[in-house]
Amino acid sequence: HRGLLAAQIRPYVKELCWQALKLGPPSDRTRALAEMFPERIRSHYLCMRDDAFVASLADELGKLLS
């Protein structure tokens, strides 16, 4: 998916830099719900329900915007 994102974003961003943020372990309920999604979007579903991931993402975005 990185190539597709780069193709879509690169025209608007001079320097595109990728950064991986770790996911914490999902709860049993979150894991069960995630199984309903196709594998290609499952990680997106999981990351948006992970408090540590969301806090890290907000921190990284805050650094870039300040």
CHARMM-style PDB file with segment names, atoms N, HN, CA, C and O in Angstrom:
ATOM      1  N   HSD     1       0.816  -1.207   0.000  1.00  0.00      PROA
ATOM      2  CA  HSD     1       0.000   0.000   0.000  1.00  0.00      PROA
ATOM      3  C   HSD     1       0.851   1.260   0.000  1.00  0.00      PROA
ATOM      4  O   HSD     1       0.366   2.333  -0.359  1.00  0.00      PROA
ATOM      5  N   ARG     2       2.105   1.147   0.395  1.00  0.00      PROA
ATOM      6  HN  ARG     2       2.500   0.276   0.687  1.00  0.00      PROA
ATOM      7  CA  ARG     2       2.959   2.342   0.475  1.00  0.00      PROA
ATOM      8  C   ARG     2       3.131   3.030  -0.869  1.00  0.00      PROA
ATOM      9  O   ARG     2       3.130   4.259  -0.942  1.00  0.00      PROA
ATOM     10  N   GLY     3       3.279   2.249  -1.934  1.00  0.00      PROA
ATOM     11  HN  GLY     3       3.279   1.251  -1.875  1.00  0.00      PROA
ATOM     12  CA  GLY     3       3.445   2.841  -3.257  1.00  0.00      PROA
ATOM     13  C   GLY     3       2.231   3.632  -3.680  1.00  0.00      PROA
ATOM     14  O   GLY     3       2.354   4.704  -4.271  1.00  0.00      PROA
ATOM     15  N   LEU     4       1.048   3.101  -3.377  1.00  0.00      PROA
ATOM     16  HN  LEU     4       0.948   2.229  -2.897  1.00  0.00      PROA
ATOM     17  CA  LEU     4      -0.189   3.782  -3.721  1.00  0.00      PROA
ATOM     18  C   LEU     4      -0.322   5.087  -2.938  1.00  0.00      PROA
ATOM     19  O   LEU     4      -0.670   6.123  -3.504  1.00  0.00      PROA
ATOM     20  N   LEU     5      -0.046   5.033  -1.649  1.00  0.00      PROA
ATOM     21  HN  LEU     5       0.237   4.191  -1.189  1.00  0.00      PROA
ATOM     22  CA  LEU     5      -0.118   6.253  -0.840  1.00  0.00      PROA
ATOM     23  C   LEU     5       0.881   7.297  -1.328  1.00  0.00      PROA
ATOM     24  O   LEU     5       0.553   8.480  -1.414  1.00  0.00      PROA
ATOM     25  N   ALA     6       2.085   6.866  -1.644  1.00  0.00      PROA
ATOM     26  HN  ALA     6       2.351   5.904  -1.574  1.00  0.00      PROA
ATOM     27  CA  ALA     6       3.096   7.795  -2.134  1.00  0.00      PROA
ATOM     28  C   ALA     6       2.634   8.447  -3.431  1.00  0.00      PROA
ATOM     29  O   ALA     6       2.822   9.649  -3.617  1.00  0.00      PROA
ATOM     30  N   ALA     7       2.035   7.676  -4.324  1.00  0.00      PROA
ATOM     31  HN  ALA     7       1.882   6.699  -4.173  1.00  0.00      PROA
ATOM     32  CA  ALA     7       1.562   8.225  -5.594  1.00  0.00      PROA
ATOM     33  C   ALA     7       0.448   9.242  -5.372  1.00  0.00      PROA
ATOM     34  O   ALA     7       0.360  10.229  -6.103  1.00  0.00      PROA
ATOM     35  N   GLN     8      -0.390   9.016  -4.387  1.00  0.00      PROA
ATOM     36  HN  GLN     8      -0.319   8.215  -3.794  1.00  0.00      PROA
ATOM     37  CA  GLN     8      -1.501   9.928  -4.115  1.00  0.00      PROA
ATOM     38  C   GLN     8      -1.065  11.177  -3.356  1.00  0.00      PROA
ATOM     39  O   GLN     8      -1.631  12.253  -3.553  1.00  0.00      PROA
ATOM     40  N   ILE     9      -0.067  11.041  -2.495  1.00  0.00      PROA
ATOM     41  HN  ILE     9       0.392  10.168  -2.335  1.00  0.00      PROA
ATOM     42  CA  ILE     9       0.326  12.147  -1.626  1.00  0.00      PROA
ATOM     43  C   ILE     9       1.498  12.954  -2.188  1.00  0.00      PROA
ATOM     44  O   ILE     9       1.563  14.167  -1.988  1.00  0.00      PROA
ATOM     45  N   ARG    10       2.416  12.299  -2.884  1.00  0.00      PROA
ATOM     46  HN  ARG    10       2.363  11.313  -3.047  1.00  0.00      PROA
ATOM     47  CA  ARG    10       3.636  12.955  -3.335  1.00  0.00      PROA
ATOM     48  C   ARG    10       3.401  14.272  -4.092  1.00  0.00      PROA
ATOM     49  O   ARG    10       4.185  15.202  -3.906  1.00  0.00      PROA
ATOM     50  N   PRO    11       2.367  14.401  -4.933  1.00  0.00      PROA
ATOM     51  CA  PRO    11       2.181  15.685  -5.613  1.00  0.00      PROA
ATOM     52  C   PRO    11       1.956  16.864  -4.658  1.00  0.00      PROA
ATOM     53  O   PRO    11       2.158  18.018  -5.037  1.00  0.00      PROA
ATOM     54  N   TYR    12       1.541  16.575  -3.431  1.00  0.00      PROA
ATOM     55  HN  TYR    12       1.377  15.637  -3.124  1.00  0.00      PROA
ATOM     56  CA  TYR    12       1.221  17.639  -2.480  1.00  0.00      PROA
ATOM     57  C   TYR    12       2.254  17.811  -1.374  1.00  0.00      PROA
ATOM     58  O   TYR    12       2.206  18.785  -0.623  1.00  0.00      PROA
ATOM     59  N   VAL    13       3.187  16.870  -1.269  1.00  0.00      PROA
ATOM     60  HN  VAL    13       3.226  16.078  -1.879  1.00  0.00      PROA
ATOM     61  CA  VAL    13       4.169  16.886  -0.186  1.00  0.00      PROA
ATOM     62  C   VAL    13       5.563  16.768  -0.782  1.00  0.00      PROA
ATOM     63  O   VAL    13       5.853  15.822  -1.515  1.00  0.00      PROA
ATOM     64  N   LYS    14       6.439  17.744  -0.461  1.00  0.00      PROA
ATOM     65  HN  LYS    14       6.204  18.512   0.134  1.00  0.00      PROA
ATOM     66  CA  LYS    14       7.802  17.714  -1.009  1.00  0.00      PROA
ATOM     67  C   LYS    14       8.579  16.514  -0.504  1.00  0.00      PROA
ATOM     68  O   LYS    14       9.181  15.784  -1.290  1.00  0.00      PROA
ATOM     69  N   GLU    15       8.569  16.310   0.789  1.00  0.00      PROA
ATOM     70  HN  GLU    15       8.080  16.904   1.428  1.00  0.00      PROA
ATOM     71  CA  GLU    15       9.341  15.235   1.411  1.00  0.00      PROA
ATOM     72  C   GLU    15       8.398  14.271   2.103  1.00  0.00      PROA
ATOM     73  O   GLU    15       7.764  14.621   3.099  1.00  0.00      PROA
ATOM     74  N   LEU    16       8.304  13.074   1.584  1.00  0.00      PROA
ATOM     75  HN  LEU    16       8.819  12.790   0.775  1.00  0.00      PROA
ATOM     76  CA  LEU    16       7.422  12.071   2.171  1.00  0.00      PROA
ATOM     77  C   LEU    16       8.263  11.126   3.019  1.00  0.00      PROA
ATOM     78  O   LEU    16       9.180  10.477   2.516  1.00  0.00      PROA
ATOM     79  N   CYS    17       7.947  11.053   4.298  1.00  0.00      PROA
ATOM     80  HN  CYS    17       7.201  11.581   4.707  1.00  0.00      PROA
ATOM     81  CA  CYS    17       8.717  10.228   5.232  1.00  0.00      PROA
ATOM     82  C   CYS    17       7.757   9.268   5.930  1.00  0.00      PROA
ATOM     83  O   CYS    17       6.742   9.692   6.483  1.00  0.00      PROA
ATOM     84  N   TRP    18       8.076   7.982   5.904  1.00  0.00      PROA
ATOM     85  HN  TRP    18       8.900   7.637   5.455  1.00  0.00      PROA
ATOM     86  CA  TRP    18       7.250   6.963   6.540  1.00  0.00      PROA
ATOM     87  C   TRP    18       7.748   6.704   7.952  1.00  0.00      PROA
ATOM     88  O   TRP    18       8.951   6.717   8.213  1.00  0.00      PROA
ATOM     89  N   GLN    19       6.825   6.472   8.842  1.00  0.00      PROA
ATOM     90  HN  GLN    19       5.848   6.462   8.630  1.00  0.00      PROA
ATOM     91  CA  GLN    19       7.192   6.117  10.202  1.00  0.00      PROA
ATOM     92  C   GLN    19       6.214   5.073  10.715  1.00  0.00      PROA
ATOM     93  O   GLN    19       5.001   5.237  10.591  1.00  0.00      PROA
ATOM     94  N   ALA    20       6.737   4.011  11.286  1.00  0.00      PROA
ATOM     95  HN  ALA    20       7.723   3.877  11.387  1.00  0.00      PROA
ATOM     96  CA  ALA    20       5.889   2.945  11.841  1.00  0.00      PROA
ATOM     97  C   ALA    20       5.652   3.212  13.323  1.00  0.00      PROA
ATOM     98  O   ALA    20       6.580   3.531  14.066  1.00  0.00      PROA
ATOM     99  N   LEU    21       4.412   3.077  13.735  1.00  0.00      PROA
ATOM    100  HN  LEU    21       3.658   2.818  13.131  1.00  0.00      PROA
ATOM    101  CA  LEU    21       4.047   3.217  15.141  1.00  0.00      PROA
ATOM    102  C   LEU    21       3.515   1.869  15.607  1.00  0.00      PROA
ATOM    103  O   LEU    21       2.734   1.223  14.908  1.00  0.00      PROA
ATOM    104  N   LYS    22       3.941   1.453  16.786  1.00  0.00      PROA
ATOM    105  HN  LYS    22       4.576   1.978  17.354  1.00  0.00      PROA
ATOM    106  CA  LYS    22       3.551   0.141  17.302  1.00  0.00      PROA
ATOM    107  C   LYS    22       2.107   0.129  17.771  1.00  0.00      PROA
ATOM    108  O   LYS    22       1.583   1.123  18.273  1.00  0.00      PROA
ATOM    109  N   LEU    23       1.488  -1.016  17.593  1.00  0.00      PROA
ATOM    110  HN  LEU    23       1.914  -1.824  17.185  1.00  0.00      PROA
ATOM    111  CA  LEU    23       0.146  -1.250  18.118  1.00  0.00      PROA
ATOM    112  C   LEU    23       0.256  -2.015  19.419  1.00  0.00      PROA
ATOM    113  O   LEU    23       1.119  -2.880  19.569  1.00  0.00      PROA
ATOM    114  N   GLY    24      -0.609  -1.699  20.349  1.00  0.00      PROA
ATOM    115  HN  GLY    24      -1.310  -0.997  20.227  1.00  0.00      PROA
ATOM    116  CA  GLY    24      -0.674  -2.469  21.581  1.00  0.00      PROA
ATOM    117  C   GLY    24      -1.540  -3.698  21.352  1.00  0.00      PROA
ATOM    118  O   GLY    24      -2.164  -3.828  20.300  1.00  0.00      PROA
ATOM    119  N   PRO    25      -1.584  -4.598  22.323  1.00  0.00      PROA
ATOM    120  CA  PRO    25      -2.414  -5.799  22.157  1.00  0.00      PROA
ATOM    121  C   PRO    25      -3.898  -5.432  22.205  1.00  0.00      PROA
ATOM    122  O   PRO    25      -4.326  -4.726  23.118  1.00  0.00      PROA
ATOM    123  N   PRO    26      -4.687  -5.902  21.237  1.00  0.00      PROA
ATOM    124  CA  PRO    26      -6.117  -5.575  21.236  1.00  0.00      PROA
ATOM    125  C   PRO    26      -6.869  -6.388  22.285  1.00  0.00      PROA
ATOM    126  O   PRO    26      -6.450  -7.480  22.669  1.00  0.00      PROA
ATOM    127  N   SER    27      -7.973  -5.837  22.729  1.00  0.00      PROA
ATOM    128  HN  SER    27      -8.314  -4.951  22.417  1.00  0.00      PROA
ATOM    129  CA  SER    27      -8.833  -6.587  23.661  1.00  0.00      PROA
ATOM    130  C   SER    27      -9.470  -7.753  22.898  1.00  0.00      PROA
ATOM    131  O   SER    27      -9.430  -7.800  21.668  1.00  0.00      PROA
ATOM    132  N   ASP    28     -10.049  -8.679  23.638  1.00  0.00      PROA
ATOM    133  HN  ASP    28     -10.081  -8.641  24.636  1.00  0.00      PROA
ATOM    134  CA  ASP    28     -10.714  -9.816  23.001  1.00  0.00      PROA
ATOM    135  C   ASP    28     -11.859  -9.347  22.103  1.00  0.00      PROA
ATOM    136  O   ASP    28     -12.049  -9.878  21.009  1.00  0.00      PROA
ATOM    137  N   ARG    29     -12.610  -8.364  22.558  1.00  0.00      PROA
ATOM    138  HN  ARG    29     -12.455  -7.932  23.447  1.00  0.00      PROA
ATOM    139  CA  ARG    29     -13.733  -7.832  21.763  1.00  0.00      PROA
ATOM    140  C   ARG    29     -13.222  -7.167  20.493  1.00  0.00      PROA
ATOM    141  O   ARG    29     -13.763  -7.405  19.413  1.00  0.00      PROA
ATOM    142  N   THR    30     -12.194  -6.343  20.605  1.00  0.00      PROA
ATOM    143  HN  THR    30     -11.755  -6.150  21.482  1.00  0.00      PROA
ATOM    144  CA  THR    30     -11.640  -5.670  19.431  1.00  0.00      PROA
ATOM    145  C   THR    30     -11.096  -6.685  18.438  1.00  0.00      PROA
ATOM    146  O   THR    30     -11.296  -6.547  17.231  1.00  0.00      PROA
ATOM    147  N   ARG    31     -10.415  -7.697  18.939  1.00  0.00      PROA
ATOM    148  HN  ARG    31     -10.253  -7.810  19.920  1.00  0.00      PROA
ATOM    149  CA  ARG    31      -9.865  -8.737  18.065  1.00  0.00      PROA
ATOM    150  C   ARG    31     -10.990  -9.475  17.341  1.00  0.00      PROA
ATOM    151  O   ARG    31     -10.877  -9.760  16.149  1.00  0.00      PROA
ATOM    152  N   ALA    32     -12.072  -9.784  18.054  1.00  0.00      PROA
ATOM    153  HN  ALA    32     -12.163  -9.552  19.023  1.00  0.00      PROA
ATOM    154  CA  ALA    32     -13.207 -10.482  17.437  1.00  0.00      PROA
ATOM    155  C   ALA    32     -13.855  -9.618  16.359  1.00  0.00      PROA
ATOM    156  O   ALA    32     -14.201 -10.120  15.290  1.00  0.00      PROA
ATOM    157  N   LEU    33     -14.021  -8.331  16.627  1.00  0.00      PROA
ATOM    158  HN  LEU    33     -13.739  -7.923  17.496  1.00  0.00      PROA
ATOM    159  CA  LEU    33     -14.600  -7.432  15.629  1.00  0.00      PROA
ATOM    160  C   LEU    33     -13.674  -7.272  14.425  1.00  0.00      PROA
ATOM    161  O   LEU    33     -14.137  -7.203  13.286  1.00  0.00      PROA
ATOM    162  N   ALA    34     -12.386  -7.215  14.675  1.00  0.00      PROA
ATOM    163  HN  ALA    34     -12.010  -7.271  15.600  1.00  0.00      PROA
ATOM    164  CA  ALA    34     -11.419  -7.039  13.581  1.00  0.00      PROA
ATOM    165  C   ALA    34     -11.451  -8.206  12.614  1.00  0.00      PROA
ATOM    166  O   ALA    34     -11.186  -8.031  11.425  1.00  0.00      PROA
ATOM    167  N   GLU    35     -11.768  -9.380  13.100  1.00  0.00      PROA
ATOM    168  HN  GLU    35     -11.984  -9.522  14.066  1.00  0.00      PROA
ATOM    169  CA  GLU    35     -11.830 -10.564  12.243  1.00  0.00      PROA
ATOM    170  C   GLU    35     -12.918 -10.442  11.174  1.00  0.00      PROA
ATOM    171  O   GLU    35     -12.882 -11.155  10.171  1.00  0.00      PROA
ATOM    172  N   MET    36     -13.873  -9.552  11.382  1.00  0.00      PROA
ATOM    173  HN  MET    36     -13.902  -8.973  12.197  1.00  0.00      PROA
ATOM    174  CA  MET    36     -14.952  -9.364  10.408  1.00  0.00      PROA
ATOM    175  C   MET    36     -14.494  -8.564   9.185  1.00  0.00      PROA
ATOM    176  O   MET    36     -15.138  -8.601   8.137  1.00  0.00      PROA
ATOM    177  N   PHE    37     -13.382  -7.843   9.324  1.00  0.00      PROA
ATOM    178  HN  PHE    37     -12.858  -7.813  10.175  1.00  0.00      PROA
ATOM    179  CA  PHE    37     -12.884  -7.009   8.244  1.00  0.00      PROA
ATOM    180  C   PHE    37     -11.917  -7.793   7.363  1.00  0.00      PROA
ATOM    181  O   PHE    37     -11.223  -8.688   7.845  1.00  0.00      PROA
ATOM    182  N   PRO    38     -11.869  -7.460   6.070  1.00  0.00      PROA
ATOM    183  CA  PRO    38     -10.853  -8.082   5.210  1.00  0.00      PROA
ATOM    184  C   PRO    38      -9.458  -7.752   5.744  1.00  0.00      PROA
ATOM    185  O   PRO    38      -9.252  -6.694   6.339  1.00  0.00      PROA
ATOM    186  N   GLU    39      -8.522  -8.641   5.535  1.00  0.00      PROA
ATOM    187  HN  GLU    39      -8.689  -9.500   5.052  1.00  0.00      PROA
ATOM    188  CA  GLU    39      -7.175  -8.471   6.079  1.00  0.00      PROA
ATOM    189  C   GLU    39      -6.534  -7.151   5.652  1.00  0.00      PROA
ATOM    190  O   GLU    39      -5.784  -6.552   6.423  1.00  0.00      PROA
ATOM    191  N   ARG    40      -6.823  -6.694   4.430  1.00  0.00      PROA
ATOM    192  HN  ARG    40      -7.431  -7.181   3.804  1.00  0.00      PROA
ATOM    193  CA  ARG    40      -6.174  -5.485   3.916  1.00  0.00      PROA
ATOM    194  C   ARG    40      -6.537  -4.216   4.691  1.00  0.00      PROA
ATOM    195  O   ARG    40      -5.791  -3.238   4.654  1.00  0.00      PROA
ATOM    196  N   ILE    41      -7.676  -4.222   5.394  1.00  0.00      PROA
ATOM    197  HN  ILE    41      -8.283  -5.016   5.424  1.00  0.00      PROA
ATOM    198  CA  ILE    41      -8.035  -3.030   6.177  1.00  0.00      PROA
ATOM    199  C   ILE    41      -8.090  -3.313   7.678  1.00  0.00      PROA
ATOM    200  O   ILE    41      -8.391  -2.416   8.465  1.00  0.00      PROA
ATOM    201  N   ARG    42      -7.807  -4.529   8.070  1.00  0.00      PROA
ATOM    202  HN  ARG    42      -7.563  -5.257   7.430  1.00  0.00      PROA
ATOM    203  CA  ARG    42      -7.886  -4.908   9.487  1.00  0.00      PROA
ATOM    204  C   ARG    42      -6.927  -4.084  10.351  1.00  0.00      PROA
ATOM    205  O   ARG    42      -7.299  -3.649  11.441  1.00  0.00      PROA
ATOM    206  N   SER    43      -5.698  -3.868   9.874  1.00  0.00      PROA
ATOM    207  HN  SER    43      -5.396  -4.222   8.989  1.00  0.00      PROA
ATOM    208  CA  SER    43      -4.734  -3.118  10.688  1.00  0.00      PROA
ATOM    209  C   SER    43      -5.191  -1.675  10.898  1.00  0.00      PROA
ATOM    210  O   SER    43      -4.936  -1.091  11.951  1.00  0.00      PROA
ATOM    211  N   HSD    44      -5.867  -1.097   9.898  1.00  0.00      PROA
ATOM    212  HN  HSD    44      -6.074  -1.571   9.042  1.00  0.00      PROA
ATOM    213  CA  HSD    44      -6.393   0.268  10.069  1.00  0.00      PROA
ATOM    214  C   HSD    44      -7.469   0.276  11.154  1.00  0.00      PROA
ATOM    215  O   HSD    44      -7.481   1.157  12.013  1.00  0.00      PROA
ATOM    216  N   TYR    45      -8.362  -0.693  11.116  1.00  0.00      PROA
ATOM    217  HN  TYR    45      -8.353  -1.409  10.418  1.00  0.00      PROA
ATOM    218  CA  TYR    45      -9.399  -0.790  12.141  1.00  0.00      PROA
ATOM    219  C   TYR    45      -8.763  -0.914  13.523  1.00  0.00      PROA
ATOM    220  O   TYR    45      -9.162  -0.224  14.461  1.00  0.00      PROA
ATOM    221  N   LEU    46      -7.772  -1.796  13.643  1.00  0.00      PROA
ATOM    222  HN  LEU    46      -7.447  -2.356  12.882  1.00  0.00      PROA
ATOM    223  CA  LEU    46      -7.128  -2.023  14.938  1.00  0.00      PROA
ATOM    224  C   LEU    46      -6.382  -0.791  15.438  1.00  0.00      PROA
ATOM    225  O   LEU    46      -6.461  -0.468  16.623  1.00  0.00      PROA
ATOM    226  N   CYS    47      -5.664  -0.101  14.564  1.00  0.00      PROA
ATOM    227  HN  CYS    47      -5.600  -0.364  13.601  1.00  0.00      PROA
ATOM    228  CA  CYS    47      -4.862   1.035  15.021  1.00  0.00      PROA
ATOM    229  C   CYS    47      -5.741   2.182  15.512  1.00  0.00      PROA
ATOM    230  O   CYS    47      -5.354   2.893  16.440  1.00  0.00      PROA
ATOM    231  N   MET    48      -6.896   2.376  14.920  1.00  0.00      PROA
ATOM    232  HN  MET    48      -7.210   1.799  14.166  1.00  0.00      PROA
ATOM    233  CA  MET    48      -7.760   3.475  15.338  1.00  0.00      PROA
ATOM    234  C   MET    48      -8.489   3.179  16.645  1.00  0.00      PROA
ATOM    235  O   MET    48      -9.189   4.042  17.175  1.00  0.00      PROA
ATOM    236  N   ARG    49      -8.329   1.960  17.167  1.00  0.00      PROA
ATOM    237  HN  ARG    49      -7.761   1.258  16.736  1.00  0.00      PROA
ATOM    238  CA  ARG    49      -8.924   1.593  18.454  1.00  0.00      PROA
ATOM    239  C   ARG    49      -7.863   1.317  19.499  1.00  0.00      PROA
ATOM    240  O   ARG    49      -8.154   0.735  20.544  1.00  0.00      PROA
ATOM    241  N   ASP    50      -6.645   1.726  19.229  1.00  0.00      PROA
ATOM    242  HN  ASP    50      -6.409   2.198  18.380  1.00  0.00      PROA
ATOM    243  CA  ASP    50      -5.519   1.484  20.127  1.00  0.00      PROA
ATOM    244  C   ASP    50      -5.090   2.819  20.728  1.00  0.00      PROA
ATOM    245  O   ASP    50      -4.564   3.682  20.025  1.00  0.00      PROA
ATOM    246  N   ASP    51      -5.316   2.984  22.026  1.00  0.00      PROA
ATOM    247  HN  ASP    51      -5.743   2.283  22.597  1.00  0.00      PROA
ATOM    248  CA  ASP    51      -5.024   4.263  22.676  1.00  0.00      PROA
ATOM    249  C   ASP    51      -3.561   4.666  22.552  1.00  0.00      PROA
ATOM    250  O   ASP    51      -3.268   5.837  22.309  1.00  0.00      PROA
ATOM    251  N   ALA    52      -2.637   3.727  22.712  1.00  0.00      PROA
ATOM    252  HN  ALA    52      -2.874   2.776  22.910  1.00  0.00      PROA
ATOM    253  CA  ALA    52      -1.208   4.045  22.616  1.00  0.00      PROA
ATOM    254  C   ALA    52      -0.855   4.487  21.200  1.00  0.00      PROA
ATOM    255  O   ALA    52      -0.086   5.433  21.027  1.00  0.00      PROA
ATOM    256  N   PHE    53      -1.397   3.824  20.191  1.00  0.00      PROA
ATOM    257  HN  PHE    53      -2.021   3.056  20.331  1.00  0.00      PROA
ATOM    258  CA  PHE    53      -1.133   4.195  18.803  1.00  0.00      PROA
ATOM    259  C   PHE    53      -1.658   5.599  18.513  1.00  0.00      PROA
ATOM    260  O   PHE    53      -0.954   6.424  17.930  1.00  0.00      PROA
ATOM    261  N   VAL    54      -2.892   5.863  18.922  1.00  0.00      PROA
ATOM    262  HN  VAL    54      -3.463   5.193  19.395  1.00  0.00      PROA
ATOM    263  CA  VAL    54      -3.501   7.166  18.654  1.00  0.00      PROA
ATOM    264  C   VAL    54      -2.723   8.274  19.364  1.00  0.00      PROA
ATOM    265  O   VAL    54      -2.527   9.346  18.791  1.00  0.00      PROA
ATOM    266  N   ALA    55      -2.278   8.037  20.593  1.00  0.00      PROA
ATOM    267  HN  ALA    55      -2.437   7.166  21.058  1.00  0.00      PROA
ATOM    268  CA  ALA    55      -1.488   9.036  21.317  1.00  0.00      PROA
ATOM    269  C   ALA    55      -0.146   9.267  20.622  1.00  0.00      PROA
ATOM    270  O   ALA    55       0.300  10.408  20.504  1.00  0.00      PROA
ATOM    271  N   SER    56       0.493   8.204  20.166  1.00  0.00      PROA
ATOM    272  HN  SER    56       0.130   7.277  20.261  1.00  0.00      PROA
ATOM    273  CA  SER    56       1.767   8.351  19.446  1.00  0.00      PROA
ATOM    274  C   SER    56       1.577   9.098  18.143  1.00  0.00      PROA
ATOM    275  O   SER    56       2.387   9.956  17.789  1.00  0.00      PROA
ATOM    276  N   LEU    57       0.512   8.778  17.429  1.00  0.00      PROA
ATOM    277  HN  LEU    57      -0.146   8.081  17.717  1.00  0.00      PROA
ATOM    278  CA  LEU    57       0.217   9.463  16.172  1.00  0.00      PROA
ATOM    279  C   LEU    57      -0.029  10.953  16.418  1.00  0.00      PROA
ATOM    280  O   LEU    57       0.497  11.796  15.691  1.00  0.00      PROA
ATOM    281  N   ALA    58      -0.812  11.273  17.422  1.00  0.00      PROA
ATOM    282  HN  ALA    58      -1.239  10.587  18.012  1.00  0.00      PROA
ATOM    283  CA  ALA    58      -1.085  12.679  17.749  1.00  0.00      PROA
ATOM    284  C   ALA    58       0.208  13.404  18.122  1.00  0.00      PROA
ATOM    285  O   ALA    58       0.406  14.553  17.727  1.00  0.00      PROA
ATOM    286  N   ASP    59       1.084  12.747  18.875  1.00  0.00      PROA
ATOM    287  HN  ASP    59       0.922  11.814  19.196  1.00  0.00      PROA
ATOM    288  CA  ASP    59       2.348  13.341  19.255  1.00  0.00      PROA
ATOM    289  C   ASP    59       3.211  13.626  18.024  1.00  0.00      PROA
ATOM    290  O   ASP    59       3.775  14.713  17.897  1.00  0.00      PROA
ATOM    291  N   GLU    60       3.313  12.652  17.122  1.00  0.00      PROA
ATOM    292  HN  GLU    60       2.855  11.769  17.226  1.00  0.00      PROA
ATOM    293  CA  GLU    60       4.119  12.834  15.915  1.00  0.00      PROA
ATOM    294  C   GLU    60       3.557  13.926  15.022  1.00  0.00      PROA
ATOM    295  O   GLU    60       4.311  14.735  14.481  1.00  0.00      PROA
ATOM    296  N   LEU    61       2.244  13.959  14.864  1.00  0.00      PROA
ATOM    297  HN  LEU    61       1.631  13.302  15.304  1.00  0.00      PROA
ATOM    298  CA  LEU    61       1.639  15.000  14.056  1.00  0.00      PROA
ATOM    299  C   LEU    61       1.818  16.382  14.701  1.00  0.00      PROA
ATOM    300  O   LEU    61       2.062  17.371  14.010  1.00  0.00      PROA
ATOM    301  N   GLY    62       1.695  16.435  16.020  1.00  0.00      PROA
ATOM    302  HN  GLY    62       1.496  15.631  16.581  1.00  0.00      PROA
ATOM    303  CA  GLY    62       1.910  17.683  16.728  1.00  0.00      PROA
ATOM    304  C   GLY    62       3.316  18.243  16.510  1.00  0.00      PROA
ATOM    305  O   GLY    62       3.487  19.449  16.328  1.00  0.00      PROA
ATOM    306  N   LYS    63       4.312  17.372  16.528  1.00  0.00      PROA
ATOM    307  HN  LYS    63       4.173  16.393  16.675  1.00  0.00      PROA
ATOM    308  CA  LYS    63       5.702  17.806  16.265  1.00  0.00      PROA
ATOM    309  C   LYS    63       5.831  18.401  14.865  1.00  0.00      PROA
ATOM    310  O   LYS    63       6.505  19.414  14.674  1.00  0.00      PROA
ATOM    311  N   LEU    64       5.193  17.776  13.905  1.00  0.00      PROA
ATOM    312  HN  LEU    64       4.646  16.954  14.060  1.00  0.00      PROA
ATOM    313  CA  LEU    64       5.296  18.234  12.524  1.00  0.00      PROA
ATOM    314  C   LEU    64       4.538  19.536  12.278  1.00  0.00      PROA
ATOM    315  O   LEU    64       4.928  20.336  11.427  1.00  0.00      PROA
ATOM    316  N   LEU    65       3.469  19.743  13.017  1.00  0.00      PROA
ATOM    317  HN  LEU    65       3.153  19.093  13.709  1.00  0.00      PROA
ATOM    318  CA  LEU    65       2.658  20.930  12.816  1.00  0.00      PROA
ATOM    319  C   LEU    65       3.134  22.140  13.603  1.00  0.00      PROA
ATOM    320  O   LEU    65       2.730  23.266  13.311  1.00  0.00      PROA
ATOM    321  N   SER    66       3.987  21.924  14.596  1.00  0.00      PROA
ATOM    322  HN  SER    66       4.315  21.010  14.833  1.00  0.00      PROA
ATOM    323  CA  SER    66       4.439  23.069  15.413  1.00  0.00      PROA
ATOM    324  C   SER    66       5.618  23.776  14.786  1.00  0.00      PROA
ATOM    325  OT1 SER    66       6.118  24.755  15.341  1.00  0.00      PROA
TER     326      SER     66
END
